[in-house]
Amino acid sequence: MDKLNLKLLGEFGLQIQEGPCIRVSSKKSRALMGYLASRPGHPVSRVDLARLLWERHDEQ
């Protein structure tokens, strides 16, 4: 399995193995990856993710 490096402090960085840095331009995508990476082994509900990414959301 390839190693994934995620840099959350300073300039956001995502890199697989020693390859080039992958550009992630969406702020919500970066927030989602950072949030999930900070909680390894802990399940996260869709409702929690919706609250994180959108101020107003319909729980359905």
C-alpha positions, 0 to 999 in steps of 0.5 A: 500500500502506498504511503500518503503524506498530508501536511495540515500546518502551513501550506496544505500538502497531499503527496503519495509516496515520494511523488509530486504534490497533489493540488487540492484547491477546494477549501471544503475538500481540504477541511474534510481530509484534515478532519478525517486524518485527525481522527484515525480509527474513529467513525464520523457520521454524515450528519457531523460532516455536513455540520462541519462543511455547511452552515445550514443543511438538511439532515435528510 
